[in-house]
Amino acid sequence: MIAPDLRGRGRSQYDTHWLNYHPGTYVDDMWTLLHELSFERVIVIGTSLGGLMAMLMAAMRPQLLAGVVLNDIGPEVDPIGIARIQSYAGRLPPVRNWDDAAAQMKMTFGLAMPEFSEQQWLTFARLSFDEGEDGVPRLASDSKIGDAIRSIPAPPGATQAMWLALGQLRNVPALALRGAHSDLLSAATFERMQREVPSLVAVTVPNRGHAPQLDEPDSLRAIDAFLSGLPE
């Protein structure tokens, strides 16, 4: 299994040209990564942005994908969720310690994971921050990503193009998960996805917003069943 950090995130380098922070560049990076690793066929599990990438990859090279899992994302995103992401991306203030980092994550994502314990928020923070040499946590992402989200307009026809990309999943086994309270993937869009791709396995994860963490019992059961049903 490979779990790549996209450019500008985690252990990957930051891009000096922040306009490159968009799905087209990320997908090109994935093609390069898969080529370098000599992987000829993969299952793609994508949360949010990763799911957009998975749809684009399926549209461009469906023969390389043995299966796709879309986590709380579809061809059409709800403006309410986009506005929420734009409001905080690249704008969160610095924190002083890990307790502050956990509190910041709870404040930002609390509605999506309402029953998280304090320990779970601390674990969530440790997945989102790196610790500097001074021991102070710092968000593990380039703040310029927020500028890209707010500044790069979607090209005309982008939503229709993504619906066409989703249509390619008629040729690729696919599972779609949706948080029951998601503000990014609406129930109406989720239902339309199932109409557009009748073979799509659709599962709603209770008590989650955007996005399920994929460790929930419902998420794990759905993913395990989906993967076990794929051809060898």
C-alpha positions as CSV (number, residue, x, y, z in Angstrom):
1,M,0.0,0.0,0.0
2,I,1.2,3.5,-0.8
3,A,-0.1,6.6,1.0
4,P,1.4,9.5,-0.8
5,D,1.6,13.1,0.6
6,L,0.5,15.4,-2.2
7,R,2.8,18.2,-3.1
8,G,2.7,20.9,-0.5
9,R,1.6,18.5,2.2
10,G,3.2,16.3,4.8
11,R,6.7,15.2,3.9
12,S,6.4,16.3,0.2
13,Q,8.1,19.5,-0.9
14,Y,6.1,22.7,-1.2
15,D,5.7,24.1,-4.7
16,T,7.2,27.5,-5.2
17,H,4.4,28.2,-7.8
18,W,1.2,27.8,-5.7
19,L,-1.0,27.9,-8.8
20,N,0.2,24.2,-9.3
21,Y,-1.9,23.2,-6.3
22,H,-4.8,21.9,-8.3
23,P,-6.2,18.4,-9.2
24,G,-4.6,18.3,-12.6
25,T,-1.1,18.6,-11.2
26,Y,-1.8,16.1,-8.5
27,V,-3.0,13.5,-11.0
28,D,0.1,14.0,-13.1
29,D,2.2,13.5,-9.9
30,M,0.3,10.2,-9.3
31,W,1.1,9.0,-12.8
32,T,4.7,9.8,-12.3
33,L,4.7,8.0,-8.9
34,L,3.1,4.9,-10.2
35,H,5.5,4.8,-13.2
36,E,8.5,5.2,-10.8
37,L,7.2,2.3,-8.6
38,S,6.4,0.2,-11.7
39,F,2.8,-0.3,-10.6
40,E,0.7,-1.3,-13.6
41,R,-2.6,-1.7,-11.8
42,V,-3.9,-0.2,-8.6
43,I,-7.0,0.3,-6.4
44,V,-7.4,4.0,-5.6
45,I,-9.0,5.1,-2.3
46,G,-9.6,8.8,-2.3
47,T,-11.0,11.1,0.3
48,S,-12.4,14.5,-0.8
49,L,-9.6,15.9,-3.1
50,G,-8.3,12.4,-3.4
51,G,-11.7,11.2,-4.7
52,L,-11.7,14.0,-7.4
53,M,-8.3,12.7,-8.4
54,A,-9.6,9.1,-8.5
55,M,-12.4,10.1,-10.9
56,L,-10.0,12.0,-13.2
57,M,-7.6,9.0,-13.2
58,A,-10.5,6.7,-14.1
59,A,-11.5,9.0,-16.9
60,M,-7.9,9.2,-18.3
61,R,-6.6,5.7,-17.8
62,P,-9.3,3.3,-16.7
63,Q,-7.3,0.3,-17.6
64,L,-4.9,1.0,-14.8
65,L,-7.5,1.0,-12.1
66,A,-8.7,-2.2,-10.6
67,G,-11.2,-0.4,-8.3
68,V,-12.0,3.0,-6.8
69,V,-13.3,4.1,-3.4
70,L,-14.7,7.6,-3.3
71,N,-14.9,9.0,0.3
72,D,-17.5,11.8,0.6
73,I,-16.9,13.4,-2.7
74,G,-18.8,13.5,-6.0
75,P,-18.7,15.3,-9.4
76,E,-20.6,18.2,-7.9
77,V,-19.7,19.8,-4.6
78,D,-22.0,21.7,-2.3
79,P,-21.2,25.4,-2.2
80,I,-21.7,25.4,1.6
81,G,-18.9,22.9,2.1
82,I,-16.6,24.7,-0.3
83,A,-17.2,28.0,1.5
84,R,-16.4,26.3,4.8
85,I,-13.1,24.9,3.5
86,Q,-12.2,28.2,1.9
87,S,-12.8,30.0,5.2
88,Y,-10.0,28.1,7.1
89,A,-7.6,26.6,4.5
90,G,-4.2,28.3,5.0
91,R,-5.7,30.6,7.6
92,L,-5.6,28.7,10.9
93,P,-3.5,30.5,13.5
94,P,-0.3,29.0,14.9
95,V,-0.6,26.8,18.0
96,R,1.7,26.6,21.0
97,N,1.5,22.9,21.9
98,W,-0.3,19.6,21.1
99,D,-3.2,20.4,23.3
100,D,-3.8,23.6,21.4
101,A,-3.4,21.7,18.1
102,A,-6.1,19.1,19.2
103,A,-8.4,22.0,20.3
104,Q,-7.9,23.7,16.9
105,M,-8.8,20.5,15.0
106,K,-11.9,20.0,17.2
107,M,-13.0,23.6,16.6
108,T,-12.5,23.2,12.8
109,F,-13.9,19.7,12.3
110,G,-16.0,19.0,15.4
111,L,-19.3,19.0,13.5
112,A,-18.0,16.3,11.2
113,M,-16.9,14.0,14.1
114,P,-19.3,14.9,16.9
115,E,-18.5,12.0,19.2
116,F,-14.7,12.1,19.1
117,S,-13.0,11.9,22.4
118,E,-10.1,14.2,23.5
119,Q,-7.7,11.4,22.7
120,Q,-9.1,11.0,19.2
121,W,-8.7,14.7,18.6
122,L,-5.1,14.5,19.7
123,T,-4.5,11.6,17.4
124,F,-6.2,13.6,14.6
125,A,-3.9,16.6,15.3
126,R,-0.8,14.4,15.1
127,L,-1.9,13.4,11.6
128,S,-2.3,17.0,10.6
129,F,0.7,18.7,12.3
130,D,4.5,18.1,12.3
131,E,6.6,18.9,15.3
132,G,9.4,21.5,14.8
133,E,12.8,21.2,16.4
134,D,11.5,23.5,19.1
135,G,8.8,21.0,19.9
136,V,6.0,23.2,18.7
137,P,3.4,21.7,16.3
138,R,3.0,23.2,12.9
139,L,0.4,22.4,10.3
140,A,1.9,20.0,7.8
141,S,0.8,21.8,4.7
142,D,1.6,24.9,2.7
143,S,-0.6,27.8,3.6
144,K,-0.5,28.7,-0.1
145,I,-2.9,25.8,-0.8
146,G,-5.6,28.0,0.8
147,D,-4.7,30.7,-1.7
148,A,-5.1,28.3,-4.6
149,I,-8.5,27.0,-3.3
150,R,-9.8,30.6,-3.0
151,S,-8.1,32.0,-6.1
152,I,-8.3,29.4,-8.9
153,P,-11.8,29.5,-10.4
154,A,-13.3,26.3,-11.7
155,P,-13.1,26.3,-15.5
156,P,-16.4,26.6,-17.4
157,G,-18.1,23.2,-17.7
158,A,-16.0,21.7,-14.9
159,T,-19.0,20.1,-13.1
160,Q,-20.3,18.5,-16.3
161,A,-16.8,17.2,-17.1
162,M,-16.6,15.6,-13.6
163,W,-20.0,13.9,-14.2
164,L,-18.6,12.5,-17.4
165,A,-15.5,11.4,-15.5
166,L,-17.8,9.6,-13.0
167,G,-19.4,7.9,-15.9
168,Q,-16.1,6.1,-16.5
169,L,-16.7,4.2,-13.3
170,R,-19.2,2.1,-15.2
171,N,-16.1,0.3,-16.4
172,V,-14.3,0.3,-13.1
173,P,-15.6,-1.3,-9.9
174,A,-16.4,1.5,-7.4
175,L,-17.6,2.1,-3.9
176,A,-18.8,5.5,-2.7
177,L,-19.1,6.5,0.9
178,R,-20.9,9.6,2.2
179,G,-21.0,11.0,5.7
180,A,-24.7,11.3,6.7
181,H,-24.2,15.0,7.7
182,S,-21.8,15.9,4.9
183,D,-21.9,19.5,3.7
184,L,-19.7,18.8,0.7
185,L,-21.5,15.8,-0.9
186,S,-25.2,16.4,-0.8
187,A,-27.7,13.6,-0.5
188,A,-29.2,14.7,-3.9
189,T,-25.8,14.4,-5.6
190,F,-25.1,11.1,-3.9
191,E,-28.4,9.7,-5.3
192,R,-27.7,11.0,-8.8
193,M,-24.3,9.3,-8.7
194,Q,-26.1,6.0,-8.1
195,R,-28.4,6.6,-11.0
196,E,-25.6,7.6,-13.3
197,V,-23.5,4.5,-12.4
198,P,-25.9,1.7,-11.4
199,S,-23.0,-0.6,-10.5
200,L,-21.8,1.9,-7.9
201,V,-21.9,0.5,-4.4
202,A,-23.1,3.4,-2.2
203,V,-22.9,3.4,1.6
204,T,-23.9,6.2,4.0
205,V,-21.8,6.4,7.2
206,P,-23.8,7.6,10.2
207,N,-22.8,10.3,12.6
208,R,-20.2,11.7,10.2
209,G,-19.9,14.9,8.2
210,H,-17.1,15.6,5.8
211,A,-15.4,13.3,5.8
212,P,-15.6,9.8,7.3
213,Q,-12.2,8.8,8.7
214,L,-12.5,5.3,7.2
215,D,-11.9,3.7,10.6
216,E,-15.7,3.6,11.4
217,P,-17.2,0.1,11.6
218,D,-19.6,1.0,8.7
219,S,-16.7,2.3,6.6
220,L,-14.5,-0.7,7.4
221,R,-17.2,-3.2,6.6
222,A,-18.0,-1.5,3.3
223,I,-14.4,-1.3,2.2
224,D,-13.6,-4.9,3.3
225,A,-16.6,-6.2,1.4
226,F,-15.8,-4.2,-1.7
227,L,-12.1,-5.2,-1.8
228,S,-12.9,-8.9,-1.2
229,G,-15.3,-8.8,-4.1
230,L,-12.8,-7.5,-6.7
231,P,-11.2,-10.0,-9.1
232,E,-7.8,-11.3,-8.0
